[in-house]
Amino acid sequence: MSETRMVDVVVIGAGQAGLSSAYHLRHTGFEPERDFVVLDHSPGPGGAWQFRWPSLTYGKVHGMHSLPGMELTDADPARPSAEVVGAYFDRYEHAFDLRVRRPVDVTAVRPESDGPDGRLLVETSDGDWAARALINATGTWDRPFWPRYPGQETFRGRQLHTARYAGPEEFTGRRVVVVGGGASGTQHLLELAPYAAATTWVTRRPPVFREGPFDQEAGRAAVALVDERVRQGLVPRSVVSVTGLPLNDAVRRGIAEGVLDRRPMFDRIVPDGVEWDDGQRVEADVILWATGFRAALDHLAPLRLREPGGGIRVEGTRATADPRVHLVGYGPSASTVGANRAGRAAVRDIRRLLAGEPSRPAAA
């Protein structure tokens, strides 16, 4: 049995949030492998971006913010975003000598001893670590959300989630129902329309299209709405869900051409399509669930951080139930710019914790 290794901080995840946190640890004097370690279960650099479909080129990405200390410049807008961001993250890891360990699966985090003053035991596929503090930056990609509807198991066609979407060509000549009112749903529809025999768009709520620029005031208001849910211990909504969909030229064309003609959510799934209670019916070969993701936090279950509302109550980035645990890229910090700020805030708070100073809210 391997010996448990001791560090001050374990960072779980090497996407935007994890790398930002690691950068700020390094920048404030923590040494990788001696004082902190970054564990990532993905096969290579790039976080969730490395799994995005090839047709999602960098030019189609909105809201990608550079990591702290190194700008992402001169990216080819026609190149797949998975390649652009993967290469950028790889350069970043080497430039700041972050020494990310991968692939490493974290199976559980549990108290090494009773009380919040002891270490946290981080159990992994590469042995165990005992840490004085934890930065959890595991994101959502590993937990695609699949809603359940009557008759779902009877559907004779294909069902897939955005997480398994590989591009529009595989839907050539197929009748496709796209479920979901977020950015992924609209992107899928606009891509699929030239290939599919027919597309149908259904959402639970009418989509909200946003006119004009998304300024700092609007951004702060959107983040505040997400932050309020997290402070109450509720399951966080994504930042995108409260910002609305940008009304760009491609979306305008989609609306004008009827591709983005939204229908309310169907009531049941039947073997050859979907049905509504009013008698409407759409035949389909494929149901594409663009229904988002949930935070990947199962490994934190032994810490008993979840509130009755289903989420983890967080102030800034710190879990209120355990000041050793910080969630970066969770709730209000689940955007690329938010993750950068949250990484800095988490490290600042952890430095106070390790120094034995009173904690203050670590504003993300």
Helices and strands as residue ranges (DSSP letters): E 5-12, H 16-27, E 36-39, G 47-51, G 58-60, H 81-95, E 106-111, E 120-124, E 127-136, G 152-154, E 158-161, G 162-164, G 168-171, E 175-179, H 183-192, E 198-203, E 209-210, H 216-231, H 239-243, E 245-246, H 249-256, E 262-264, E 268-270, E 273-275, E 281-283, E 286-289, G 298-303, E 314-315, E 318-319, E 325-327, G 331-333, H 336-354
